[in-house]
Amino acid sequence: MLKEQGNGDILLNNDNKNRFEVFRALTQADSKGIGFHKLAELALTHIAELVGLKAAALIVWDKDFQPVFNVTHADEESDKDRLLSLEKDMYDKFRRDRQLVSAYLSFGGETTIHSFTLPLKYQDNTFGAVIGLQEGERTIISEEAFLETLTAIVGLYYTASSGRAGDSDLASIEKRLEQERLSGIHDTAVTVNHEVNNPLQAIIASVQLLFINSKDMDKELESKLKVIEEAAMKIGSVTKKLTQVTDPTSKVYLDGTNMIPLPEDENEDEK
């Protein structure tokens, strides 16, 4: 509660002082240019401490709702898993299918669980969310004003650090996000290509040695070995294609699951 002294000055109780200190810490971090990732970590740490969250996460996505930036804070790995499961199974789907903007939810059971999602936005453009998980009798909805103010500060800092001065900048920002996502895809592809190709080459070499050393090979065995060889070479082709992805835009695959189309081979284009 706020209290007023006889001279008209406003006194803050300890609870409100803590919240004020959070806002001051974030604005000071902004002025020092510490970077959005560090500021996001700072914000989540303060949110978790003051609101009593078991886990919190800040997510920024592209125009297709594909995450391009994700910071999490959790007491334990299991708390993080529970929160991200809620994001995947509920919040993300409701944003896509029902245009969900914000929500405060409570779940019953042996232990009461509370959760929320609040938007990161600039003008009418929502580009991310802050989500949280709380356990016990204390309810998140009582912290609505604090959480929404804090989320607004983080959203403003992100738009400023990303150069979102207006609608004319949205295309360039989306392009930058796509480039960051593409970079992440390429890093993953190079790792997969390296880790998979080593055992894959061993499989192909072993099959080919069997062909060379077995002159009177049973026809059925020969047929099965050819299937193994072709499948192994196909896997090698797929891992190579991953490193050649130039368009990070995903497409719907099955049951709402998305996939990134791989570039086609020249001989596939001719078919």
JOSUL-V494719 format. One record per helix or strand. SS is the DSSP state (H for helix, E for strand). FROM is the first residue (numbers start at 1). TO is the last residue. If there is no record, write none. Layout:
BEGIN
ss->SS from->FROM to->TO
ss->SS from->FROM to->TO
END
This chain:
BEGIN
ss->E from->2 to->4
ss->E from->10 to->12
ss->H from->14 to->32
ss->H from->36 to->51
ss->E from->53 to->61
ss->E from->67 to->74
ss->H from->77 to->98
ss->E from->103 to->107
ss->E from->113 to->122
ss->E from->125 to->135
ss->H from->140 to->162
ss->H from->167 to->213
ss->H from->219 to->242
ss->E from->250 to->254
ss->E from->257 to->260
ss->H from->266 to->270
END
